[in-house]
Each structure stands twice: as C-alpha cells, then as structure tokens.
C-alpha cells in the first residue's frame, strides 16, 4: 500500500479509521520575530523552540509567511511611501543539512504576488512599509520530530538605493516568520522520501536611467545562479521575475520602492532564457513582464532540471535616457521547485557506517541527537 505522504500529502487529514487517523492530527502554527540590525550581517532565530512542533511529533509544513517592516534605529516602523525591503532582505532556509534555498535569496522570490495592495498594506499601497510574502510549498514538507526549518536573514548592502536621503546604514528590518502546518500522531509512519522545496535566485546588475543613463544594458546570469546544485533532479514549479524599483526621495522611505515599474518591464527590458544543456527555454526576446506576468510575477512551468544543470537568463535594453530619472531598477529572477530526498529513520542510522561523518553525503536527512 503506498505511503499516504507519497500518494497525496495534501489529503492526509482526510484519513480516518487507521492507527494514525485524521482525528489525531492537529493544525499547528509556529511564529517568531527576528530583528535585523546592520548590513550584510546574518541574523537568525533567537529562540529556536518557537519553530519546533510543540507536540514533539512529526509535522507537515504547508506554508511559510513573512512580514517585513522597515524600522529605524529605535525599532520604530517607518510608515512612509515606497519603503520595501523584500528585495534587499535575503533569506536562507535549511532543515538540518538539507537546504531549502540555494544560499540567500530575496524574500519576495519565494512566492507569487497574490495581491499588490495586500502585499504592501491593508490600508494603502503607498503609506505603509509593511510587506507580506506567502510561500505555499510545492508539496508539504515532512519534518521529523525534533527537526526544524531554520531561517537566516541578511540585508544586502550592495542592493540598497544610493539615491535615498537616508543611507543604507541607517536602515534596519523587523521580520516575522510564521509556519503553517499539521502535527502528525506519534505512530505516524515515516515516508521513505521527503518532498523538499528548493529556490535559487539571481539579482542582476543595476539598470539605471536619467542622470546615470545606461544606453546598452546587456547582462546574463551565470551557471552558478539559476542552478540545480543538488544531487537529485529538480521538479520545477515556476519562475519568478521582479524589478526592484528605486527612486530619489527626501525621507527614510527612499530605500526601495515596492513592486515594479510597468513601463520598463513591459517595454524596455527584454529577456530570453536558455538551458545549461543547450536547450532553449525562451528563444526570442520578450518583454520582462510578458514572460513574468505583471499580475503575479510568475511563469508557471512543469519541467525537470537534472542535477548540476542550470538555466541562463539574458537581459537587454536600449537607451533609457528618455525615462524620467534618475531611477534605478534591479531585475531579480528566481526558480522554484522541489525534489525527492531519501529519508533515514532513527533505527536506520545505527546501520549506516558513515552516519557520524557529515561529509559522507549520507544520510540525506536525519533527526538531531
């Protein structure tokens, strides 16, 4: 009989009548707040128990949500127009030695844009610095007892807006991370394989206009950017593409404008993509927001990327001096997918000869001792 996790992990709560019936499963929400102070400094959870299943059993992680607020040195949220840190704030997610992201990726690279207004503020799209990002995992992630997904954050100083009145050194962030999942009963059988999500992202060089016009902008990602650096095939779910817009401002809020500039993404910035194996993903140049929808910023695909393979993005534009400036844009492209990772249960660890050697490559996932 197929394991229910392998068969349909979204429908597990509907199981009844067995030794691990639906009546014993419970929704679980884990949340923590992380202050981010300083540039290029890695910050993580202060109390990791806030992100561990309190029932001390396995759980399924379905969704991760982020709330990112720009704050001043005193920790006060700055409610000004166009203060978005989700492009300069990068996150790295890991479960033990199993990565969920390829290093640090922009927070907004994890999820599609669900609603432009709700992502910025429940009141006004331009009067609140709070930003919301939701990542519904491609498939629920089985988290063994005692394990946890640990987030690490850092503010990329090189991506900040030099046109802002307040320098980057005066900007901090306040982040709330929330995990939505389902706690499993103690006798729930371990699956043989985990469905592990994975995100890789590329931040392209700055595209400028106006006083610092670039007349021939041609850049390309490398084989180390949009790459499946893992040992398992990556089942691609979608690509995401956004333009972090930066404008001059006479207040703190000039750090980073939210969303995108439609004129640039729909007319001036062109993109094509190729596969690392010689395949062609996007043969002809198309506007950035034609490939990555201006509505949800996503291009949904259903492809398989072999281990150590990559996609390469090529960006080009003409003379932007006609646009009002000075303005800056940072194109960012991400790929989101999942892969199967072999899971070793506790009783198998004692039989694995290299279990004490973390560089041996096995086991892929195991419970902390």
SVG drawing of the C-alpha trace seen along z (x, -y; Angstrom):
<svg xmlns="http://www.w3.org/2000/svg" viewBox="-13 -66 46 68">
<polyline fill="none" stroke="black" stroke-width="0.4" points="0.0,0.0 1.5,-3.4 2.5,-5.7 -0.1,-8.4 2.6,-11.1 3.8,-9.8 0.3,-9.3 -1.3,-12.7 0.2,-14.7 -2.5,-17.4 -5.2,-14.9 -3.6,-13.2 -6.0,-14.9 -8.9,-13.2 -7.7,-9.7 -9.8,-8.0 -10.1,-4.7 -6.4,-3.7 -3.8,-3.8 -2.9,-7.4 -6.4,-8.6 -7.4,-12.2 -8.9,-12.7 -5.4,-12.6 -4.0,-15.3 -4.0,-18.9 -3.2,-22.2 -0.1,-23.9 1.2,-27.4 4.7,-28.4 5.8,-32.0 8.8,-34.1 10.0,-37.7 13.6,-38.4 15.1,-41.9 17.6,-42.6 20.2,-45.2 23.1,-46.1 24.1,-45.4 25.5,-42.1 25.2,-40.6 23.5,-37.2 20.7,-37.1 18.7,-34.1 16.1,-33.0 16.8,-33.9 14.7,-31.1 14.5,-28.1 11.9,-26.3 9.4,-28.8 9.8,-27.0 9.7,-23.4 6.4,-21.4 5.3,-21.7 3.6,-18.2 7.1,-16.7 5.9,-14.6 6.4,-14.8 4.6,-17.5 3.8,-18.5 4.9,-22.1 2.4,-23.5 3.2,-27.2 5.7,-29.9 4.7,-33.5 6.9,-36.6 6.0,-40.1 8.9,-42.5 8.9,-46.0 11.4,-48.8 12.4,-50.3 14.7,-53.0 17.5,-52.6 15.0,-52.8 13.0,-49.9 10.0,-52.1 8.3,-51.0 8.7,-53.7 5.3,-54.3 6.3,-56.1 5.7,-55.8 7.7,-53.2 9.6,-51.5 10.0,-47.9 12.9,-45.8 11.8,-42.4 14.2,-42.8 17.2,-43.7 16.4,-41.4 17.6,-37.9 16.7,-34.7 18.3,-31.2 16.2,-28.2 17.6,-24.9 16.3,-21.8 19.3,-20.3 21.8,-19.7 19.1,-19.8 18.8,-23.2 15.5,-24.7 17.2,-27.6 20.4,-28.0 22.1,-30.2 20.5,-33.5 17.6,-34.5 15.3,-37.6 12.4,-37.2 10.0,-38.1 11.5,-35.4 9.7,-32.7 6.1,-33.4 3.9,-34.8 2.4,-38.2 -1.0,-37.4 -2.4,-41.0 -0.3,-44.2 -2.3,-46.1 -2.3,-43.3 1.4,-42.7 2.1,-46.3 -0.6,-47.3 -4.1,-46.5 -4.9,-50.2 -2.9,-51.9 -0.5,-50.7 1.8,-53.6 1.5,-54.6 2.8,-51.6 6.2,-50.0 5.0,-46.5 5.3,-43.9 3.8,-40.4 5.1,-37.4 3.5,-34.0 5.2,-30.8 2.8,-27.8 5.3,-25.0 5.0,-22.9 4.4,-19.9 4.1,-19.6 7.4,-19.1 7.6,-16.2 9.5,-17.5 10.7,-14.7 10.4,-15.0 12.9,-17.4 13.8,-18.8 13.0,-22.3 13.4,-24.7 15.7,-27.4 15.6,-30.8 18.6,-33.1 18.4,-36.7 20.7,-39.5 20.3,-42.9 22.3,-43.1 24.0,-46.5 25.1,-46.4 21.4,-46.4 20.3,-49.4 19.3,-52.6 22.1,-55.2 19.6,-57.9 17.8,-57.7 18.1,-60.5 18.6,-58.1 21.8,-56.0 21.6,-52.2 23.5,-52.1 20.5,-53.8 18.0,-51.1 17.0,-48.1 14.3,-45.5 11.8,-43.7 10.8,-40.3 8.0,-37.9 8.2,-34.4 5.2,-32.0 5.0,-28.3 1.6,-26.8 1.5,-23.0 -0.2,-19.9 1.1,-18.0 1.1,-14.2 0.3,-11.5 3.2,-9.8 2.6,-6.5 2.6,-8.1 5.0,-6.1 8.0,-7.8 8.0,-8.2 10.9,-6.8 11.5,-10.1 10.9,-13.7 9.4,-16.2 11.9,-19.1 11.2,-22.6 14.1,-24.4 14.6,-28.0 17.5,-29.6 17.7,-33.2 19.7,-35.8 20.0,-39.5 21.1,-41.2 23.3,-44.3 21.6,-47.6 19.7,-49.1 19.7,-53.0 18.1,-55.8 18.0,-59.6 21.1,-61.3 23.0,-58.0 21.6,-56.5 22.8,-53.2 22.4,-53.1 23.3,-49.5 22.3,-47.2 23.2,-43.6 23.7,-41.2 23.4,-37.4 23.2,-35.1 26.0,-32.5 25.9,-28.8 26.1,-29.3 22.9,-31.4 19.7,-29.6 21.2,-26.2 20.2,-22.9 23.3,-22.4 21.8,-19.2 22.3,-15.5 18.6,-15.0 16.5,-16.1 14.6,-19.3 10.9,-19.4 10.4,-23.0 7.2,-24.6 7.7,-28.1 10.0,-31.0 9.5,-34.4 10.7,-37.7 10.5,-41.2 12.0,-44.6 13.1,-46.3 12.5,-50.0 14.5,-52.7 13.7,-56.4 15.2,-59.5 13.3,-60.6 13.7,-63.1 12.9,-60.8 13.7,-57.4 11.2,-55.9 13.6,-56.2 15.2,-52.9 13.4,-50.8 10.1,-51.3 7.6,-48.4 6.7,-46.3 7.8,-47.1 7.8,-49.8 5.4,-48.6 6.8,-50.8 10.3,-49.3 9.1,-45.8 6.6,-45.8 8.5,-47.9 12.2,-48.5 13.6,-45.4 13.8,-42.3 14.6,-38.8 15.3,-35.4 16.4,-32.2 18.4,-29.1 19.1,-25.8 22.6,-24.7 22.3,-21.6 21.9,-23.6 18.1,-23.7 16.1,-26.8 13.6,-27.9 12.7,-31.3 14.1,-31.5 13.1,-35.1 13.4,-38.2 10.2,-39.1 9.3,-42.0 10.2,-41.1 6.6,-41.4 5.3,-39.4 7.4,-36.4 6.9,-37.1 3.3,-38.2 2.8,-41.7 -0.1,-40.3 1.5,-37.6 5.2,-38.0 5.3,-34.2 5.9,-31.9 4.4,-28.5 6.2,-25.6 6.3,-21.8 9.8,-20.7 12.5,-18.5 16.0,-20.0 18.7,-17.3 21.3,-17.5 24.1,-20.1 22.1,-21.7 21.1,-25.3 19.1,-27.9 20.7,-31.1 18.8,-34.4 19.8,-37.1 18.6,-40.7 18.9,-43.6 17.5,-47.0 18.1,-50.1 18.5,-53.7 16.6,-54.6 17.6,-58.3 14.1,-59.3 12.6,-58.0 12.2,-60.4 15.1,-60.0 17.3,-59.4 15.9,-55.9 17.3,-52.5 16.0,-49.0 17.4,-45.7 16.0,-42.8 15.6,-39.6 14.8,-36.2 14.1,-33.0 13.2,-29.4 11.1,-27.4 10.6,-23.7 11.0,-20.6 13.0,-17.3 12.8,-13.9 15.4,-13.3 15.9,-10.0 14.9,-10.0 16.6,-7.7 14.6,-6.8 16.3,-6.7 16.6,-2.9 18.4,-3.1 21.1,-5.5 22.9,-2.9 23.2,-0.7 24.8,-3.4 28.6,-3.1 29.3,-6.8 26.5,-8.4 29.0,-10.3 30.7,-11.7 28.7,-14.8 30.7,-15.0 30.0,-11.5 26.8,-12.6 24.6,-10.1 22.2,-10.0 20.5,-12.8 18.2,-13.7 18.3,-12.5 16.9,-13.5 19.2,-15.6 20.6,-13.6"/>
</svg>
